[in-house]
């Protein structure tokens, strides 16, 4: 018989040293790095988009909001075409049975974007953002009066600061930071956005789910161009842009292209947050974005910051935070109720069923036992 290999027999068992554990904070940051990046990216891009758009109107003196809106659509579509060409995203077209719904979504989106850009050209960023925060007020009123939908009583309480805050901002704005036409444009823009939320939110989600975020954004921007182009002709911007003082400046045109790119990046950043973070994180990011945009704009554009304006901004941001917290809580309760109802249905299903899904008679159960 063969003698066992003494060297192997006497060799001690091999042991592996466990990898040193990282601190809890560092491990948490690494695990959630994409979520953290997406939130920070969204806040910076969203705030920069509004501030740079205002800078295009004020510093670059490009006072042509409809043309700038159209440029954003064109630049975004060129960028998406490049993404398709590299294979980073798949191409998809709207389904024929949803073309009419998609057309309505396109019209309302184009009107909302153009009207808000017209308002931003005439109002301070702080006032424009405060008025934009009244969107929940319009949404809740439409749902209550038109659709008969009821809400949590705290939702109606949250509408108070969202109404009072912007009114304080209007009263606290001075000089060239406010115009009657700008207020009219912003009110109409928020109204369009509210109508889209109330009547077309499910349509938007359905169409976007069919095509994917990238393709949805491409076709939405493409279909908005035939709406914005005649508008730019009708209000005279196409004829006035030739007199723009910086029409021969390459730096000015590069700046406008960067502003246009921001529109597509903002939509992409929202998609990143939805994918890698929670709904609560998204709503929290919206609050930080609004506050960051307002207070950065006060410094950058030298807005006359009266005590009334500061108070109105604080009330508006607080009301927006209160409203989003209540909406998030209501959604979580609805999800929990739906899950409980689904579990209850599962428990009520018979344990034994025939091949066709019908319930097995009690006599057959006894025989089976």
C-alpha positions in Angstrom: 0.0 0.0 0.0 1.1 3.5 -0.8 2.3 5.6 2.1 0.5 8.9 2.5 2.4 11.9 1.6 3.8 13.1 5.0 4.4 16.6 3.8 0.7 16.9 2.8 -0.5 15.2 6.0 1.4 17.4 8.3 0.7 20.7 6.3 -1.7 22.9 8.4 -5.0 23.8 6.8 -4.9 26.9 4.7 -6.7 29.8 6.1 -7.7 33.1 4.5 -7.7 36.3 6.3 -11.0 38.2 6.2 -10.9 41.5 4.3 -10.8 44.4 6.7 -14.3 45.9 7.1 -14.8 49.5 6.2 -16.5 51.9 8.4 -20.2 52.0 8.3 -20.3 55.5 6.7 -17.9 54.6 3.9 -19.6 51.3 3.1 -23.0 53.2 3.0 -21.5 55.8 0.7 -20.1 53.2 -1.7 -23.3 51.2 -1.8 -25.3 54.3 -2.5 -22.8 56.2 -4.7 -25.0 56.2 -7.8 -28.0 57.4 -5.9 -26.0 60.2 -4.3 -24.5 61.2 -7.6 -27.9 61.3 -9.3 -29.4 63.5 -6.7 -26.5 66.0 -6.6 -26.5 65.9 -10.5 -30.2 66.7 -10.6 -30.0 69.6 -8.1 -27.0 71.2 -9.9 -28.4 70.7 -13.4 -31.9 71.9 -12.5 -30.6 75.0 -10.7 -28.1 75.8 -13.4 -30.7 75.4 -16.2 -32.9 78.2 -14.7 -30.0 80.5 -13.8 -28.3 80.1 -17.2 -31.5 80.7 -19.1 -32.0 83.9 -17.1 -28.3 84.8 -17.9 -29.0 84.3 -21.6 -31.9 86.8 -21.4 -30.1 89.3 -19.2 -26.3 89.1 -19.6 -26.2 87.8 -23.2 -29.2 90.0 -24.0 -30.8 87.2 -26.1 -34.4 88.4 -25.4 -36.0 85.8 -27.7 -37.6 83.2 -25.3 -39.5 81.3 -28.0 -36.4 80.9 -30.3 -34.4 79.7 -27.2 -37.1 77.1 -26.4 -36.9 75.9 -30.0 -33.1 75.8 -29.9 -33.3 73.6 -26.8 -35.5 71.1 -28.7 -33.1 71.0 -31.7 -29.9 70.6 -29.7 -31.5 67.9 -27.5 -32.6 65.9 -30.5 -29.2 66.1 -32.1 -27.7 64.9 -28.9 -30.1 62.0 -28.6 -29.4 61.0 -32.3 -25.8 60.8 -31.3 -26.7 58.6 -28.3 -28.7 56.3 -30.6 -25.7 56.2 -33.1 -23.3 54.9 -30.4 -25.8 52.3 -29.2 -26.1 53.7 -25.7 -29.9 53.8 -26.0 -32.4 52.0 -28.2 -34.6 53.7 -30.8 -38.4 53.5 -30.4 -41.3 55.4 -32.1 -44.7 56.3 -30.7 -47.4 53.7 -31.2 -50.1 54.6 -33.8 -52.9 54.2 -31.3 -51.3 56.8 -29.0 -50.4 59.4 -31.5 -53.4 61.6 -30.7 -52.7 61.5 -26.9 -49.0 62.2 -27.6 -49.9 65.2 -29.7 -52.0 66.7 -26.9 -49.1 66.1 -24.5 -46.8 67.8 -26.9 -49.0 70.9 -27.3 -49.4 71.4 -23.5 -45.7 70.8 -22.9 -44.7 73.3 -25.6 -47.1 75.9 -24.3 -46.0 75.5 -20.7 -42.3 75.7 -21.5 -42.6 78.7 -23.8 -44.8 80.6 -21.5 -42.5 80.1 -18.5 -39.5 81.2 -20.6 -41.4 84.3 -21.6 -42.1 84.9 -17.9 -38.5 84.3 -16.9 -37.4 87.0 -19.4 -39.6 89.6 -17.7 -39.4 88.5 -14.0 -36.7 87.8 -11.4 -35.7 84.2 -10.9 -36.8 84.4 -7.3 -40.3 85.6 -8.3 -40.6 83.1 -11.2 -39.7 80.2 -9.0 -42.1 81.3 -6.3 -44.9 81.5 -8.8 -43.9 78.1 -10.2 -44.4 76.6 -6.7 -48.1 77.4 -7.0 -48.5 74.4 -9.4 -49.9 72.2 -6.6 -52.6 74.8 -5.9 -53.9 74.7 -9.5 -53.6 70.9 -9.6 -55.6 70.4 -6.4 -58.3 72.9 -7.4 -58.7 71.3 -10.8 -59.0 67.9 -9.3 -61.5 69.0 -6.7 -63.8 71.2 -8.9 -63.6 69.4 -12.2 -62.9 65.8 -11.3 -64.6 65.8 -7.9 -61.5 64.2 -6.3 -61.0 64.7 -2.6 -57.7 65.0 -0.8 -56.2 64.7 2.7 -57.2 67.7 4.7 -53.6 68.6 5.3 -53.2 69.0 1.5 -55.6 72.0 1.7 -53.6 73.4 4.7 -50.4 73.1 2.6 -52.0 75.3 -0.1 -52.2 78.2 2.2 -48.4 79.0 2.3 -48.2 78.1 -1.4 -50.7 80.9 -2.1 -49.6 83.4 0.5 -45.8 83.0 -0.1 -45.9 83.9 -3.9 -48.2 86.8 -3.1 -45.7 88.1 -0.6 -42.9 87.7 -3.3 -45.0 89.8 -5.7 -45.5 92.5 -3.1 -41.8 92.4 -2.2 -40.4 92.6 -5.8 -39.2 96.0 -7.1 -38.4 97.8 -10.3 -37.4 95.6 -13.3 -37.8 92.4 -11.4 -41.6 92.3 -12.0 -44.0 93.2 -14.8 -47.7 92.6 -15.3 -47.1 90.8 -18.6 -44.5 88.5 -16.9 -47.0 87.6 -14.2 -49.6 86.8 -16.9 -47.2 84.6 -18.8 -46.2 82.7 -15.7 -49.7 82.2 -14.5 -50.7 80.8 -17.9 -47.6 78.6 -18.0 -48.3 77.1 -14.6 -52.0 76.6 -15.6 -50.9 74.6 -18.7 -48.6 72.5 -16.5 -51.4 71.8 -14.1 -53.8 70.8 -16.8 -51.1 68.3 -18.1 -50.7 66.9 -14.6 -54.4 66.5 -14.0 -55.6 65.1 -17.4 -52.5 63.7 -19.0 -50.2 62.3 -16.3 -51.3 58.7 -17.0 -51.0 59.2 -20.7 -47.4 60.6 -20.3 -46.4 57.6 -18.2 -47.9 55.1 -20.6 -46.3 56.6 -23.7 -42.9 57.0 -21.9 -43.1 53.4 -20.7 -43.7 52.2 -24.3 -40.8 54.1 -25.8 -38.3 54.6 -23.0 -37.2 58.0 -21.6 -34.7 58.8 -24.3 -37.0 58.1 -27.2 -39.9 59.8 -25.5 -37.8 63.0 -25.0 -36.7 62.9 -28.7 -40.2 62.7 -30.2 -41.6 65.2 -27.7 -38.9 67.8 -28.6 -39.2 67.0 -32.3 -43.0 67.5 -32.3 -42.7 70.7 -30.3 -40.6 72.4 -33.0 -43.6 72.8 -35.5 -45.5 74.6 -32.6 -42.7 76.9 -31.5 -41.5 77.9 -35.0 -44.8 79.6 -36.1 -45.0 81.2 -32.7 -41.6 82.7 -33.1 -42.7 84.1 -36.5 -46.0 85.4 -35.1 -44.5 87.3 -32.2 -41.7 88.8 -34.4 -38.7 87.1 -32.8 -37.6 85.6 -36.1 -37.4 89.1 -37.6 -35.9 90.8 -34.5 -33.1 88.3 -33.8 -31.0 89.7 -36.7 -30.6 92.9 -34.7 -29.2 91.0 -31.6 -26.1 92.9 -30.4 -24.0 89.7 -30.1 -25.1 87.9 -33.2 -21.5 87.7 -34.4 -20.0 86.4 -31.1 -19.0 82.8 -31.1 -18.9 82.8 -27.3 -22.4 84.0 -27.1 -23.7 81.3 -29.4 -21.7 78.7 -27.5 -23.4 79.9 -24.3 -26.8 79.6 -25.9 -26.0 76.0 -27.0 -24.9 75.1 -23.5 -28.2 76.5 -22.1 -30.1 74.4 -24.7 -28.1 71.2 -23.7 -29.2 71.8 -20.1 -32.8 71.0 -21.0 -32.0 67.5 -22.1 -29.6 67.0 -19.2 -32.3 68.0 -16.8 -34.7 65.3 -18.2 -31.9 62.7 -18.1 -31.0 63.6 -14.5 -34.6 63.2 -13.4 -34.6 59.8 -15.0 -31.4 58.9 -13.1 -32.9 59.9 -9.7 -36.1 57.9 -10.4 -33.9 54.8 -11.3 -31.4 54.9 -8.5 -33.1 56.7 -5.6 -36.5 56.8 -3.9 -39.5 59.0 -4.5 -38.8 60.7 -1.2 -35.3 61.5 -2.4 -36.7 63.0 -5.6 -39.1 65.3 -3.7 -36.4 66.3 -1.3 -34.1 67.2 -4.2 -36.9 69.3 -5.7 -37.1 71.4 -2.5 -33.3 71.9 -2.4 -33.3 72.8 -6.1 -35.9 75.5 -5.6 -34.1 77.0 -2.6 -30.7 76.8 -4.3 -32.0 78.4 -7.5 -33.7 81.3 -5.7 -30.9 82.3 -3.3 -28.1 81.9 -5.9 -30.1 84.1 -8.3 -30.4 86.8 -5.7 -26.6 87.1 -5.7 -25.9 86.5 -9.4 -28.4 88.9 -10.8 -28.4 91.5 -8.0 -32.1 91.1 -7.3 -33.4 93.7 -4.9 -34.0 91.5 -1.9 -36.6 93.3 0.3 -37.6 91.8 3.7 -41.0 91.0 2.1 -39.4 89.1 -0.7 -37.2 87.1 1.7 -40.3 86.3 3.9 -42.3 85.2 0.8 -39.5 82.9 -0.4 -39.2 81.3 3.0 -43.0 80.8 3.3 -43.1 79.3 -0.3 -40.3 76.9 0.2 -41.7 75.8 3.6 -45.1 75.3 2.0 -43.6 73.3 -0.9 -41.7 71.1 1.5 -44.9 70.5 3.6 -47.0 69.7 0.5 -44.4 67.2 -0.9 -44.1 65.5 2.5 -47.9 65.0 2.7 -48.1 63.7 -0.9 -45.3 61.3 -0.3 -47.0 60.0 2.9 -50.3 59.6 1.0 -48.6 57.6 -1.7 -46.9 55.3 0.8 -50.2 54.6 2.5 -51.9 53.9 -0.9 -49.1 51.4 -1.8 -49.4 49.7 1.6 -53.2 49.4 1.3 -52.9 48.0 -2.2 -50.3 45.5 -1.1 -52.5 44.4 1.9 -55.5 44.0 -0.5 -53.4 41.9 -2.8 -52.3 39.6 0.0 -55.8 39.2 1.2 -56.9 38.1 -2.3 -54.1 35.6 -2.4 -55.2 34.1 1.0 -58.8 33.8 -0.1 -57.9 31.7 -3.1 -58.6 27.9 -2.7 -55.6 25.7 -2.0 -56.7 23.0 -4.4 -57.9 23.8 -7.9 -58.6 21.9 -11.1 -56.5 22.3 -14.2 -59.0 24.9 -15.5 -58.6 26.9 -12.3 -62.0 25.9 -10.8 -62.3 25.1 -7.1 -61.9 21.4 -6.2 -65.1 20.0 -4.5 -64.9 19.2 -0.8 -65.6 15.5 -1.5 -62.6 15.4 -3.8 -60.5 17.1 -1.1 -61.5 14.3 1.3 -60.5 11.6 -1.1 -57.2 13.3 -1.7 -56.5 13.3 2.0 
